[in-house]
Structure formats: C-alpha cells, structure tokens
Amino acid sequence: MALDPKLIDDLSRRLADNLPRGFQTLQDDLHRNLRASLEAALSRLNLVTREEFEIQQAVLQRTREKLKALEAQVAALEATAEG
C-alpha cells in the first residue's frame, strides 16, 4: 500500500510545530527527520486504505446476507425432510 505523502508531511509538521520554542529553531531539520521516521514506521505496518476497508466491509455484509439466506433455506429443507 502506498502511503499518502501529504498525510505524512502533515503529521510530521504537526509534531515539529508542537515542540518547545528552543527546538523550533531546528524545525526544518526535525521536520525532515520526523517525516523519514514516520514514513519508515508506517510502511512497516500492515495498513489498508479507507477505500479498501469500505470495499471489504461491503463484501462482508453481502456475505452475511447470503449466509443468513442459506441458513433459512437449510432450515426449510430440514423441516420438509422431517415432516
């Protein structure tokens, strides 16, 4: 999965911006280092995009609906076989 560079830039800039005043003089350097560190850490995680998650959520919902229908069919067949 490709990580959104804008998201990483925003996150690293927020971290750098919230450092104490004495550290803000090194802000650009810290921003670059934080960005590289965040990118490396996030790339090791097994993440999916929101779109991929929503697609899988929809697939799961359809699967649950089909399972429910099949369970009803099996129950009806069992009732017919017994009766």
TIDRENPA-843945 format. One line per 3 residues: number of its first residue (from 0); for each residue z, y, x of N, C-alpha, C. Coordinates in steps of 0.2 Angstrom, whole numbers, plus 5000, padded with zeros to 4 digits. Layout:
REM residues N
NUM> Z,Y,X,Z,Y,X,Z,Y,X  ...
This chain:
REM residues 83
0> 5000,4994,5004,5000,5000,5000,5000,5006,5004  4996,5011,5003,4996,5017,5007,5001,5022,5004  5005,5025,5008,5010,5030,5006,5007,5037,5005
3> 5009,5040,5000,5006,5047,4999,5009,5052,5005  5004,5054,5009,5007,5059,5014,5010,5065,5012  5008,5068,5006,5011,5073,5003,5019,5072,5001
6> 5020,5066,4999,5027,5064,4997,5031,5064,5003  5028,5061,5009,5032,5060,5015,5033,5067,5018  5028,5071,5018,5029,5078,5020,5034,5082,5016
9> 5034,5081,5010,5039,5085,5006,5046,5082,5007  5047,5076,5008,5053,5073,5009,5056,5075,5016  5052,5075,5021,5054,5077,5027,5056,5084,5028
12> 5052,5088,5025,5053,5095,5025,5059,5097,5021  5061,5094,5015,5067,5095,5012,5073,5093,5016  5072,5087,5020,5078,5085,5024,5079,5091,5030
15> 5073,5093,5033,5074,5098,5038,5077,5105,5035  5074,5107,5029,5077,5113,5026,5084,5113,5025  5087,5107,5024,5094,5107,5022,5099,5106,5028
18> 5096,5106,5034,5100,5106,5040,5104,5112,5041  5110,5112,5044,5113,5118,5046,5109,5123,5050  5111,5130,5049,5107,5135,5052,5105,5134,5060
21> 5110,5131,5063,5109,5130,5070,5103,5125,5072  5103,5121,5067,5097,5116,5068,5090,5118,5066  5091,5124,5062,5084,5126,5059,5080,5129,5064
24> 5082,5131,5070,5078,5133,5075,5073,5128,5078  5076,5122,5077,5072,5116,5079,5068,5113,5073  5067,5117,5068,5065,5114,5061,5058,5111,5062
27> 5053,5114,5065,5046,5111,5066,5047,5104,5069  5050,5104,5075,5051,5098,5079,5054,5092,5074  5060,5094,5071,5063,5090,5067,5059,5087,5061
30> 5055,5092,5058,5050,5090,5053,5046,5085,5055  5043,5085,5061,5038,5080,5063,5041,5074,5065  5047,5074,5068,5051,5068,5069,5053,5065,5063
33> 5056,5068,5058,5058,5066,5052,5052,5062,5048  5047,5066,5048,5041,5063,5045,5039,5056,5048  5039,5056,5054,5037,5050,5058,5042,5044,5056
36> 5048,5046,5056,5053,5041,5055,5053,5039,5048  5052,5043,5043,5052,5042,5036,5045,5037,5035  5040,5039,5038,5034,5035,5037,5035,5028,5039
39> 5038,5027,5045,5039,5021,5048,5044,5017,5044  5049,5020,5041,5054,5016,5037,5051,5014,5031  5047,5019,5027,5044,5017,5021,5039,5012,5021
42> 5035,5012,5027,5030,5007,5027,5032,5000,5028  5038,4999,5030,5041,4993,5031,5044,4990,5024  5044,4994,5019,5047,4992,5013,5041,4989,5009
45> 5043,4985,5005,5038,4981,5000,5037,4985,4994  5034,4991,4994,5034,4996,4988,5027,4995,4984  5027,4996,4978,5021,4997,4974,5021,5004,4971
48> 5014,5006,4969,5014,5012,4966,5016,5012,4959  5017,5018,4956,5019,5018,4949,5013,5015,4945  5007,5016,4947,5002,5014,4943,5002,5006,4943
51> 5003,5003,4949,5003,4996,4950,5009,4993,4946  5015,4997,4946,5020,4994,4942,5019,4994,4935  5016,5000,4932,5014,5000,4925,5009,4995,4923
54> 5005,4993,4927,5000,4988,4925,5003,4981,4925  5008,4980,4930,5011,4973,4929,5016,4973,4923  5019,4979,4922,5024,4979,4916,5020,4978,4909
57> 5013,4980,4909,5009,4979,4903,5007,4971,4903  5006,4969,4909,5004,4961,4909,5010,4957,4907  5016,4959,4909,5022,4955,4907,5023,4956,4900
60> 5022,4962,4897,5023,4962,4890,5018,4958,4886  5012,4958,4888,5007,4954,4884,5009,4946,4885  5011,4945,4891,5013,4938,4892,5019,4936,4888
63> 5024,4940,4887,5030,4939,4882,5027,4938,4875  5023,4942,4873,5020,4942,4866,5016,4935,4865  5012,4933,4870,5009,4926,4869,5014,4921,4869
66> 5019,4921,4874,5024,4916,4874,5028,4915,4867  5029,4921,4864,5033,4921,4858,5028,4918,4852  5022,4919,4852,5017,4916,4848,5016,4909,4849
69> 5016,4907,4855,5016,4899,4857,5022,4896,4854  5028,4899,4855,5034,4896,4853,5034,4895,4846  5031,4900,4842,5031,4899,4835,5026,4894,4833
72> 5021,4893,4836,5016,4888,4835,5019,4881,4836  5023,4880,4842,5026,4874,4843,5031,4872,4838  5035,4877,4836,5040,4876,4831,5037,4874,4824
75> 5031,4877,4822,5027,4875,4816,5025,4868,4817  5022,4866,4823,5019,4859,4824,5025,4854,4823  5030,4856,4826,5036,4851,4826,5039,4850,4819
78> 5039,4855,4815,5041,4855,4808,5036,4851,4804  5030,4851,4806,5025,4847,4802,5025,4840,4804  5026,4839,4810,5027,4832,4813,5033,4828,4810
81> 5038,4832,4809,5045,4829,4806,5044,4828,4799  5041,4832,4795,5041,4832,4788,5036,4828,4785
